[in-house]
C-alpha cells in the first residue's frame, strides 16, 4: 500500500502533506529531522489515505500540494482532527 498523509507540527501548527510506502517509518524520519522541510519541529499524524497504486498516491499528493481548492476541502473535512492535536 501507498499512503498520502497529513502531519501537523506540534510547535507552530503547520501542516505537511506527503506520500510514502511506509507511513510509520516516514513519520519517524520527520521527527528525527531527516526531512529538510520538517527538520525543526516534532510532528503528529492527523490524516492519511491508502492507495494500492503508487501513481494514484503521488497524483493525490501533488494535487493537494498544488491545488488550493483540494487542500481547502481536505482541511475542512479533517478540521476537528487538526484542532484536537495536543
PLY file of the C-alpha trace (Angstrom):
ply
format ascii 1.0
element vertex 86
property float x
property float y
property float z
element edge 85
property int vertex1
property int vertex2
end_header
0.00 0.00 0.00
0.97 3.62 -0.57
-0.15 6.44 1.66
-0.85 10.13 1.30
-0.62 11.70 4.74
-1.03 14.95 6.62
1.10 15.68 9.65
0.86 18.64 11.99
3.71 20.42 13.72
3.44 20.44 17.50
5.43 23.68 17.67
3.67 26.00 15.23
0.62 24.09 13.91
1.93 23.91 10.33
0.61 21.11 8.15
2.77 19.00 5.88
1.44 16.72 3.12
3.47 13.79 1.84
3.31 10.33 0.30
5.10 7.14 1.30
5.04 3.38 1.22
5.83 3.02 4.95
3.85 5.51 6.98
5.27 4.62 10.41
8.86 4.85 9.21
8.23 8.10 7.36
6.74 9.76 10.44
9.81 8.66 12.41
12.04 10.25 9.75
10.13 13.54 10.02
10.52 13.55 13.80
14.21 12.64 13.59
14.88 15.70 11.43
15.71 13.70 8.31
13.49 15.81 6.04
14.61 19.31 5.10
11.06 20.71 5.13
10.15 19.32 8.55
13.53 19.33 10.26
12.96 21.80 13.09
9.72 20.53 14.55
8.03 17.48 16.04
5.11 16.08 14.08
1.95 14.10 14.69
-0.13 12.25 12.11
-3.60 13.73 11.67
-4.83 12.06 8.48
-3.94 9.52 5.81
-5.36 7.91 2.69
-4.31 4.45 1.42
-3.80 3.53 -2.23
-2.81 0.31 -3.97
-1.20 2.26 -6.79
1.90 4.39 -6.26
0.86 6.55 -9.22
-2.51 7.29 -7.61
-0.88 8.25 -4.31
1.64 10.56 -5.99
-1.08 12.14 -8.10
-3.19 12.84 -4.99
-0.21 14.24 -3.06
0.66 16.61 -5.90
-2.95 17.74 -6.23
-3.18 18.52 -2.51
0.10 20.42 -2.58
-0.62 22.44 -5.74
-4.39 22.91 -5.83
-5.65 25.30 -3.19
-9.23 24.13 -3.60
-8.35 20.46 -2.98
-6.29 21.39 0.08
-9.09 23.64 1.36
-11.66 20.83 1.07
-9.38 18.34 2.81
-8.60 20.76 5.65
-12.31 21.45 6.05
-13.11 17.72 6.12
-10.47 16.97 8.80
-10.88 20.23 10.71
-11.66 18.55 14.04
-8.74 16.15 13.73
-6.38 19.06 13.10
-7.72 21.07 16.04
-7.71 18.17 18.54
-3.97 17.54 18.31
-2.30 18.46 21.58
0 1
1 2
2 3
3 4
4 5
5 6
6 7
7 8
8 9
9 10
10 11
11 12
12 13
13 14
14 15
15 16
16 17
17 18
18 19
19 20
20 21
21 22
22 23
23 24
24 25
25 26
26 27
27 28
28 29
29 30
30 31
31 32
32 33
33 34
34 35
35 36
36 37
37 38
38 39
39 40
40 41
41 42
42 43
43 44
44 45
45 46
46 47
47 48
48 49
49 50
50 51
51 52
52 53
53 54
54 55
55 56
56 57
57 58
58 59
59 60
60 61
61 62
62 63
63 64
64 65
65 66
66 67
67 68
68 69
69 70
70 71
71 72
72 73
73 74
74 75
75 76
76 77
77 78
78 79
79 80
80 81
81 82
82 83
83 84
84 85
